[in-house]
Amino acid sequence: MATNQPWADDIPVYVQAGRVIDS
C-alpha cells in the first residue's frame, strides 16, 4: 500500500492505511 511515503517511517501498516483513508 504505502512504500516510500514520508509518514511511513515508524508507523504501523494499519495506522498508515487509517491515515490514508482519514486524510
ZABAKE-415935 format. One record per residue (C-alpha): residue number from 1; residue in three letters; x, y, z. Coordinates in pm, whole numbers. Example, Ala and Ser with C-alpha at 12.3 -4.5 7.8 and 13.67 -1.06 7.14 Angstrom:
2
+-----+--------+--------+--------+--------+
! num ! residu !     xx !     yy !     zz !
+-----+--------+--------+--------+--------+
!   1 !    ALA !   1230 !   -450 !    780 !
!   2 !    SER !   1367 !   -106 !    714 !
+-----+--------+--------+--------+--------+
//
This chain:
23
+-----+--------+--------+--------+--------+
! num ! residu !     xx !     yy !     zz !
+-----+--------+--------+--------+--------+
!   1 !    MET !      0 !      0 !      0 !
!   2 !    ALA !    249 !    258 !    119 !
!   3 !    THR !    606 !    221 !      1 !
!   4 !    ASN !    807 !    542 !     13 !
!   5 !    GLN !    571 !    773 !    197 !
!   6 !    PRO !    727 !   1032 !    430 !
!   7 !    TRP !    499 !    920 !    712 !
!   8 !    ALA !    574 !    552 !    654 !
!   9 !    ASP !    881 !    580 !    874 !
!  10 !    ASP !    792 !    420 !   1204 !
!  11 !    ILE !    417 !    392 !   1162 !
!  12 !    PRO !    241 !     53 !   1152 !
!  13 !    VAL !     68 !    -50 !    831 !
!  14 !    TYR !   -277 !    -28 !    984 !
!  15 !    VAL !   -206 !    325 !   1103 !
!  16 !    GLN !    -78 !    416 !    758 !
!  17 !    ALA !   -395 !    284 !    598 !
!  18 !    GLY !   -605 !    469 !    855 !
!  19 !    ARG !   -423 !    792 !    781 !
!  20 !    VAL !   -466 !    750 !    408 !
!  21 !    ILE !   -837 !    685 !    447 !
!  22 !    ASP !   -886 !    956 !    709 !
!  23 !    SER !   -694 !   1214 !    513 !
+-----+--------+--------+--------+--------+
//
